[in-house]
Amino acid sequence: MIRVLLIDDQPLLRSGFRALLDAEDDIEVVAEASNGKEGLALAREHLPDIALVDIQMPVMNGIETTREIAADPSLAGVHVVILTNYGLDEYVFNAMRAGAAGFLVKDVEPDDFLHSVRVAARGDALLAPSITRMLINHYVAKTPGAEIRGLEELTNRERQTMALAAQGLSNDEIADRMVISPLTAKTHINRAMMKLHARDRAQLVVFAYESGLVAPRNR
């Protein structure tokens, strides 16, 4: 069962998301919050698998909430998915840098929304859609070549899998490209995350762009 925490200051949106999620046999909404501070407390109480977090809220915004969740060892199993009204938004990129697993635009189709929740619950980043790549490309292009601690410790294979992940490839697709097993691809990704102290795959991808390992492409 995938346990979800909703953190959004708009009651109507929360009720809509809750109705969609609760209708699924494998998903359960464990709590709702109207601001980040309340949401953080509920995250610590319920330890959900997914926290759906609005980017702009009173008291504590989505970026601060994400940063607090990412910094709390007791919440290491919580995957933050940012909810936004805008596809290309610097706030969203900042939230991903803070530790968010990805983001969803609030007018997403119901089936895509449910699929994304399941993807995030598996620990995969929501980075495949072109709009997310545009987001990373646009903002990382402003400050290329950032120094990422631990990058020099990566093996060539780990760098390669990290670069392919940054292009939006899944473990199976990386395995096909590198002619290795999906398990080996996952192992390379996990080792790269560990060496770079990346919270999850999304942060690993951000590091790949920020370090210059992958060159941003404007589309």
C-alpha positions as CSV (number, residue, x, y, z in Angstrom):
1,M,0.0,0.0,0.0
2,I,1.3,3.4,-1.0
3,R,0.8,5.9,1.8
4,V,0.3,9.5,0.7
5,L,0.4,12.9,2.6
6,L,-1.3,15.8,0.9
7,I,0.1,19.3,1.7
8,D,-1.7,22.1,-0.1
9,D,-3.5,25.2,1.1
10,Q,-6.4,24.8,-1.4
11,P,-9.1,22.6,0.2
12,L,-10.8,22.0,-3.2
13,L,-7.6,20.7,-4.8
14,R,-6.8,18.5,-1.8
15,S,-10.3,16.9,-1.9
16,G,-9.9,16.3,-5.7
17,F,-6.6,14.6,-5.3
18,R,-7.8,12.6,-2.3
19,A,-10.8,11.3,-4.2
20,L,-8.5,10.1,-7.0
21,L,-6.0,8.5,-4.7
22,D,-8.5,6.8,-2.3
23,A,-10.3,5.2,-5.3
24,E,-7.2,3.1,-6.0
25,D,-6.7,-0.2,-4.2
26,D,-3.0,0.3,-3.7
27,I,-3.0,3.9,-2.5
28,E,-4.1,5.4,0.8
29,V,-4.2,9.1,1.8
30,V,-3.0,9.1,5.5
31,A,-3.4,12.8,6.2
32,E,-3.9,16.3,4.8
33,A,-2.2,19.6,5.7
34,S,-2.9,23.2,4.6
35,N,0.7,24.5,5.1
36,G,4.2,23.3,5.2
37,K,4.7,23.5,8.9
38,E,1.6,21.4,9.6
39,G,2.6,19.0,6.8
40,L,6.1,18.5,8.3
41,A,4.5,17.6,11.6
42,L,2.2,15.1,9.9
43,A,5.0,13.6,7.9
44,R,6.9,12.9,11.1
45,E,3.7,11.4,12.6
46,H,2.6,9.2,9.7
47,L,5.8,8.5,7.8
48,P,4.2,8.4,4.4
49,D,5.8,7.0,1.3
50,I,4.8,10.1,-0.7
51,A,4.3,13.7,0.3
52,L,2.5,15.8,-2.4
53,V,3.6,19.3,-1.6
54,D,2.3,22.6,-3.0
55,I,5.1,24.9,-4.0
56,Q,3.5,28.1,-2.7
57,M,1.8,28.0,0.7
58,P,1.5,30.2,3.8
59,V,3.6,29.7,7.0
60,M,6.1,27.4,5.3
61,N,6.4,27.1,1.5
62,G,7.1,24.0,-0.5
63,I,10.8,24.5,-0.9
64,E,11.3,24.9,2.9
65,T,9.1,21.9,3.6
66,T,11.1,19.8,1.1
67,R,14.4,20.9,2.6
68,E,13.2,20.1,6.1
69,I,11.9,16.6,5.1
70,A,15.2,15.9,3.2
71,A,17.3,17.0,6.3
72,D,15.4,14.7,8.7
73,P,16.9,11.2,8.9
74,S,13.6,9.9,10.2
75,L,11.9,10.9,7.0
76,A,14.5,9.3,4.7
77,G,11.7,7.1,3.2
78,V,9.5,10.0,2.3
79,H,9.5,10.9,-1.4
80,V,8.5,14.6,-2.0
81,V,6.6,15.4,-5.2
82,I,6.1,19.1,-5.8
83,L,2.7,20.3,-7.0
84,T,2.7,23.5,-9.1
85,N,0.5,25.6,-11.4
86,Y,3.3,26.2,-13.7
87,G,5.4,23.9,-15.8
88,L,8.6,25.9,-16.0
89,D,9.3,27.5,-12.7
90,E,12.5,28.3,-10.9
91,Y,10.9,27.5,-7.5
92,V,10.4,23.9,-8.7
93,F,14.0,23.6,-9.7
94,N,15.0,24.9,-6.3
95,A,12.7,22.4,-4.7
96,M,14.4,19.6,-6.6
97,R,17.8,20.8,-5.5
98,A,16.4,20.7,-1.9
99,G,15.5,17.0,-2.3
100,A,12.2,16.7,-4.2
101,A,11.8,13.5,-6.3
102,G,10.0,15.4,-9.0
103,F,7.0,17.6,-9.8
104,L,3.6,17.5,-11.2
105,V,1.5,20.3,-12.8
106,K,-1.8,20.6,-11.0
107,D,-3.8,20.2,-14.2
108,V,-2.2,16.8,-15.0
109,E,-4.5,14.1,-16.4
110,P,-5.8,11.7,-13.6
111,D,-4.2,8.6,-15.1
112,D,-0.8,10.4,-15.4
113,F,-1.2,11.7,-11.8
114,L,-1.8,8.2,-10.5
115,H,1.1,6.8,-12.5
116,S,3.4,9.5,-11.2
117,V,2.6,8.7,-7.6
118,R,3.4,5.0,-8.2
119,V,6.7,6.0,-10.0
120,A,7.7,8.2,-7.1
121,A,6.8,5.5,-4.6
122,R,9.2,3.1,-6.3
123,G,12.0,5.6,-5.7
124,D,12.2,6.7,-9.4
125,A,12.5,10.4,-10.2
126,L,9.7,12.1,-12.2
127,L,12.2,13.3,-14.8
128,A,11.1,11.6,-18.0
129,P,8.7,14.3,-19.3
130,S,10.3,16.8,-21.6
131,I,9.0,19.7,-19.5
132,T,11.2,18.5,-16.6
133,R,14.2,18.3,-18.8
134,M,13.5,21.8,-20.0
135,L,13.3,23.0,-16.4
136,I,16.7,21.5,-15.6
137,N,18.3,22.7,-18.8
138,H,17.0,26.2,-18.5
139,Y,18.2,26.9,-14.9
140,V,21.3,24.8,-14.8
141,A,22.5,26.4,-18.1
142,K,22.8,29.7,-16.1
143,T,25.4,28.2,-13.7
144,P,27.3,25.3,-15.4
145,G,30.3,23.6,-14.0
146,A,29.4,23.6,-10.3
147,E,31.7,21.7,-8.0
148,I,30.0,18.6,-6.7
149,R,31.6,16.9,-3.7
150,G,32.4,13.2,-4.4
151,L,32.2,13.4,-8.2
152,E,35.9,12.4,-8.5
153,E,35.2,9.2,-6.6
154,L,32.8,7.9,-9.3
155,T,33.9,5.1,-11.6
156,N,33.5,5.5,-15.4
157,R,30.5,3.1,-15.3
158,E,28.9,5.1,-12.5
159,R,29.4,8.4,-14.4
160,Q,27.9,6.8,-17.5
161,T,24.8,5.6,-15.7
162,M,24.4,8.9,-14.0
163,A,24.6,10.7,-17.4
164,L,22.0,8.4,-18.9
165,A,19.7,8.8,-15.9
166,A,20.0,12.6,-16.4
167,Q,18.7,12.1,-20.0
168,G,15.6,10.6,-18.5
169,L,16.3,6.9,-19.1
170,S,15.0,4.2,-16.8
171,N,17.1,1.5,-15.3
172,D,16.0,-0.9,-18.0
173,E,16.8,1.6,-20.8
174,I,20.2,2.3,-19.2
175,A,20.8,-1.4,-19.1
176,D,20.0,-1.8,-22.8
177,R,22.2,1.2,-23.7
178,M,25.2,-0.1,-21.7
179,V,24.6,-3.8,-22.4
180,I,24.3,-4.7,-18.8
181,S,21.6,-6.1,-16.6
182,P,18.9,-3.8,-15.0
183,L,20.2,-4.9,-11.6
184,T,23.7,-3.8,-12.5
185,A,22.4,-0.5,-13.8
186,K,20.5,0.0,-10.5
187,T,23.7,-0.8,-8.5
188,H,25.7,1.8,-10.4
189,I,23.0,4.4,-9.8
190,N,22.8,3.6,-6.1
191,R,26.6,3.7,-5.7
192,A,26.7,7.1,-7.4
193,M,24.0,8.4,-5.2
194,M,25.9,7.2,-2.1
195,K,29.2,8.7,-3.2
196,L,27.6,12.1,-4.0
197,H,25.3,12.0,-0.9
198,A,22.3,12.4,-3.2
199,R,19.0,11.9,-1.4
200,D,17.4,10.2,-4.5
201,R,17.6,9.8,-8.2
202,A,16.2,13.3,-8.9
203,Q,19.0,15.0,-6.9
204,L,21.5,12.8,-8.7
205,V,20.2,14.1,-12.0
206,V,20.5,17.7,-10.8
207,F,24.1,17.0,-9.8
208,A,24.8,15.6,-13.3
209,Y,23.7,18.8,-14.9
210,E,25.2,21.2,-12.3
211,S,28.6,19.5,-12.6
212,G,28.7,19.6,-16.3
213,L,28.7,15.8,-16.7
214,V,25.6,16.3,-18.9
215,A,25.4,19.4,-21.0
216,P,22.0,21.3,-20.9
217,R,20.2,21.3,-24.2
218,N,17.7,24.1,-25.0
219,R,14.6,22.9,-26.8
